[in-house]
């Protein structure tokens, strides 16, 4: 099981504006720790933390952050509409379009996805596979 994902960024304030435009709508709560950002899912009393957590930090070695080629983090939305809404919110918060929300011929018929780059260039996917919504072939 994946415990956490970390994205390196050079501008924490810019990254906070971008990630806070959509992660709270997916249930994540922002906590700041030593100037870095930690987005966590709610934990019910007596339960273990829900994973994965999502961290946004300046690189530990002090070198500039860089986006990984072929690296992407995907967040699951509740519906196709939520994918569209969160994609638009992330773009308005400083993100860059990497693929408008929609179905892709190379994926399953219910996989609805939109792609973004955060202000640092890290690739993000927002997707829904809700079986109660129309699929690509419906």
C-alpha positions in Angstrom: 0.0 0.0 0.0 1.2 3.5 -0.8 1.6 5.5 2.4 2.3 8.9 0.9 3.2 10.8 -2.3 5.5 13.8 -2.3 5.7 16.5 -5.0 8.7 18.8 -5.0 8.1 22.5 -5.8 10.0 25.7 -5.6 7.1 28.0 -4.8 5.0 26.7 -1.9 2.5 29.6 -2.0 1.8 29.0 -5.7 1.5 25.2 -5.1 -0.9 25.8 -2.2 -3.1 27.9 -4.4 -3.2 25.1 -7.1 -3.6 22.1 -4.9 -6.1 23.8 -2.6 -8.3 24.5 -5.6 -9.3 20.8 -5.8 -8.0 18.6 -3.1 -10.4 19.8 -0.4 -13.3 18.9 -2.7 -11.9 15.3 -2.7 -11.9 15.2 1.1 -8.3 16.3 1.8 -7.5 18.6 4.6 -4.5 20.9 4.5 -2.0 21.1 7.3 1.2 23.2 7.1 4.3 21.7 8.7 7.6 23.6 8.7 6.5 25.6 5.7 5.6 22.6 3.7 2.1 21.4 2.8 0.5 18.1 4.0 -2.9 17.1 2.5 -4.5 14.3 4.5 -7.8 12.5 4.5 -10.0 12.6 7.6 -9.4 9.9 10.3 -12.2 8.7 12.5 -11.4 8.4 16.2 -9.7 5.1 17.0 -8.8 4.4 13.3 -5.4 4.5 11.6 -4.7 7.3 9.2 -6.2 7.0 5.7 -3.5 6.6 3.0 -2.0 7.8 0.9 -1.2 11.3 2.3 -0.1 13.9 -0.2 2.8 16.2 0.6 4.0 19.3 -1.3 7.6 20.3 -0.3 10.7 22.1 -1.3 13.4 19.5 -2.2 15.3 18.3 0.8 18.7 18.8 -0.9 18.0 22.5 -1.6 18.3 22.0 -5.4 15.5 23.2 -7.7 12.5 20.9 -8.0 11.9 19.2 -11.3 9.0 17.2 -12.7 9.6 13.5 -13.4 9.2 12.4 -17.0 6.5 9.7 -16.9 5.6 10.5 -13.3 1.9 11.3 -12.5 -0.4 11.3 -9.5 -4.1 10.5 -10.1 -6.9 11.6 -7.8 -10.3 9.9 -8.0 -13.4 12.2 -8.2 -17.0 11.1 -7.5 -18.4 12.0 -10.9 -17.6 13.2 -14.4 -19.0 16.6 -13.5 -16.6 16.8 -10.5 -13.7 16.0 -12.8 -14.7 18.9 -15.1 -15.3 21.3 -12.2 -12.0 20.4 -10.4 -10.0 20.5 -13.6 -11.4 24.0 -14.3 -10.7 25.1 -10.7 -7.1 23.9 -10.9 -6.5 25.7 -14.2 -7.9 28.9 -12.7 -5.5 28.4 -9.7 -2.4 28.5 -11.9 -2.3 25.0 -13.4 -1.7 24.1 -17.0 -4.0 21.9 -19.2 -2.4 18.6 -20.2 -5.7 17.1 -21.6 -9.3 18.2 -21.3 -11.7 16.0 -19.3 -13.2 13.2 -21.4 -13.0 9.6 -22.4 -9.9 8.3 -24.0 -10.0 5.5 -26.6 -7.1 3.7 -25.1 -8.7 3.3 -21.6 -11.8 1.5 -20.4 -15.3 2.7 -21.4 -16.0 4.2 -18.0 -12.7 5.9 -17.3 -13.3 9.7 -17.6 -10.2 11.7 -17.0 -8.7 15.2 -17.3 -4.9 15.9 -17.0 -3.1 18.9 -15.6 0.3 20.2 -14.7 0.8 22.0 -11.5 2.8 25.3 -11.6 6.0 23.4 -11.1 5.2 21.1 -14.0 4.2 17.9 -12.1 1.5 15.9 -13.9 -1.8 15.4 -12.2 -4.8 13.3 -13.3 -8.4 13.8 -12.1 -10.6 10.8 -13.0 -14.0 9.1 -12.4 -15.0 5.6 -13.1 -18.5 5.9 -11.6 -20.6 2.9 -12.8 -23.8 4.9 -12.4 -22.8 7.4 -15.2 -22.8 7.0 -18.9 -19.7 5.5 -20.4 -17.8 6.2 -23.6 -19.9 3.7 -25.6 -23.3 4.4 -24.0 
